[in-house]
Amino acid sequence: MSRELDRIDLKMLRLLQGNGRLSNAELAQLVDVSPATCHRRTQVLFEEGYINDVRAMIAPHKVARGALVMVGVVLDRSTPESFAAFEKAVTKLKFILDCHLVAGDFDYFLKIRAEDIADFKRIHGDQLIALPGVRQTRTFFVMKEVVDNAPLEF
């Protein structure tokens, strides 16, 4: 079980979530602790799993991945084995950004980036419907990204 976060930890998390490029010295100054203390606290936040990763957010249209597609997937069986087989296979597909097991009309929702509709058509025909246990897919092309990857409120 993780320890309870104090106000400095929370402030560090909020600041890093807003700007992951902050240097340790900048972050230390903003939370009013020494650089050594800031570094130690940051390491603990990583070790305890409060911070999963730090990475650059790439502009999709700049790297020919401007089409955002959401895909609802229904499997032919709802068994632990069929879910495990699907999940193992889907983690190997690099064009899938997110995969979520959901309740409701679908078993999974996939978030996919493609170059365009033709690229997605190829992906769908060659790889998505070939995933283990897939009975049906329903595709939603995103017309406008209103909110994407918003920071967590805490």
N, C-alpha and C positions, 0 to 999 in steps of 0.2 A: 504494500500500500504506500502511495506517495505521501510525502509531507504536504502540509498546507502551504500554499504560496503566500508570501507576504506582499506588501505594497510595492516593494522594489522589484521583486520577481514579476509581478503583474505589469508594472510599467515597462520593464525590459521586454517582456513578450509583446506588448502593444507596439512599442517602438520598432522592434525587429520585424514584426508583421507588416508594419507600414513601410519599412525600408531595410531590407536584408543586407544592404551594402554598408550599413553603419560600421565604422571601425570600432574596435574594442575601446579605444581612447575616447571616441565621440560618444559611444553609448555610456561609458563610465561617467563622463561629464554630464550627460543628460539626466542620469539617475542619481547623480551626486554621491558616487562611491569611487574608490581608487581603481585604477585600471586592473590591478591584481585581483581585487575583490570582484570586479565585474567579470573578468575572465573566468574565475572560479565558479561564480554563479551561473554564467552561461554554460559552462561545461556540465554542471549539475542539471540544468534544464534539459540539455541533450540526453544525459544519462538516464534521467527519470522519464523521458519520453514526452516532455512538454513541447519540445521542438523536434519534429521528425526529420526535417531536411532544409537545406537552404539552396536555392537555385534561381537562375534567371528565368523570367517569364518572356518567352519569345513571341513576337508578333506573328500570328499564323499566316497572314496574307503575305508577309515578307519572305516566307520560305515555302510558298506554294501549297499552303494548307488552309485556304480561306473558307472552305465549305465546312460548316459545323452540322453534324447529323446526330440525332438522337434515335436510337433503335430499341424498341421493345422486343424482347425475345420470350417466346413460350417454348418450354421443353416438352418432349413427348411423355415424360414421366416425372413425377415429383418425388424422387427418392434421393437419399443421401449420395448414393453412387452416381446418379445422373448429374446431380449438382456438382459433385467433385470432379467428374470428367469434364464437364463444361468449363468450370473455373480453371482447371489446369490448362486446358487448351487456350482459353481466352487470354491468359496471362502471357502467352507467347506471341500474341499479335500486337505489333508496335503501333499500329494506327488506332488502337483503342486507348483512349485517355482515361476513361473511368468505366468501371463495371460494378453495378450494384444489384444485389439480390433484393427484390422488392415484394411487397404484398399487393394483391390486387389482380388486375387482368393479365399482367405479365409476370414472368419469373425474374427477369433481369432487365435492367436498363443499361444501355451502352452509350457512351459519349465518344464520338468518332470525329476525327479531322481528316478531310480528304482535300484533294486539289480542287475538284469541281464535281458536278453531278456524274459525268462520265467516269471519273476516277472512282467515285463511290459505287457506281453500277458494277464496275469490275471487281471491287473489293467484296461487294455483296454476293455476286455470282460465283466468285472463285473461292472465297474464304468464309464469309459469315454463315451462309446456309450449309456449309460443310462441317461446321462445328458439331461436336458430339451431342446428340439428343435434340437438336433444334427441329421443332415442328413448324413454327411460324415466326415471322418477324414482321414488325410494323415500323415503318420508317417515317421520321419527322425531320424535314429540312428546316434548320433555323433561319428565319428571315432576318432577324436582328438580335444581337446580343445586348440585352438591356442591362443585366447584372451578371457578371461572370467572375467567379473566384473572389468574391467579396471577403474582406477580412472578418474574422470571427468577432462577435461582440462579447466581451466579458469584463 
